[in-house]
Amino acid sequence: MHNTLTIEHARRRARPAKPGSTHFTPVEIGILVLFAVTLLAAAVGPSLLHDRSIPQDSITVKVGESDTLWEIAASNPVAGMSTAENVSLIRRMNGVTNGGVVTGQLLIIPSDSHSGTTLAQN
């Protein structure tokens, strides 16, 4: 009797689809979703990877013996940014999370090529 139920259950599951209807298996649905996500990532991903708040122009500065991030940011201003915003940007550009900088460390800093300011390199 147990075999009869199993066969009957299989017969119900194996019914042909009605004309005009489409049935997908869970695996097929998963593949379609993965494909859609991949297409979306390929289309949108590059624009998300580029941080628009980081300027395209930059220079490299070697940290001097008594330099601080604040002094470096203040001596290399960016038009339209306060010194505090510039410090925050330099931190993000260089992955500096906590603390200060180390003598001899190379920092990538934004270059304000539009202001006409000559940026000092330490």
Residue pairs with C-beta under 8 A, 6 or more apart in sequence:
17 23
24 32
51 92
53 89
53 92
54 89
54 92
54 93
54 110
55 78
55 89
55 110
55 111
55 112
57 110
57 111
57 112
57 113
58 93
58 108
58 109
58 110
58 111
59 76
59 108
59 109
59 111
59 119
59 121
60 106
60 107
60 108
60 109
60 121
61 72
61 76
61 106
61 107
61 109
61 121
61 122
62 104
62 105
62 106
62 107
62 121
62 122
63 72
63 101
63 102
63 103
63 104
63 105
63 106
63 107
63 122
64 103
64 122
65 103
67 101
67 103
67 122
68 100
68 101
69 87
69 90
69 91
69 96
69 100
69 101
70 83
70 87
72 90
72 101
72 107
72 109
72 122
73 83
73 86
73 87
73 90
73 109
74 83
74 86
75 119
75 120
76 86
76 109
76 110
76 111
76 112
76 119
76 120
77 83
77 86
77 112
77 115
77 117
78 85
78 86
78 89
78 110
78 112
78 115
79 112
79 114
79 115
81 89
86 110
89 110
90 96
90 107
90 108
90 109
90 110
91 97
93 107
93 108
93 109
93 110
94 107
94 108
101 107
109 119
111 119
112 119
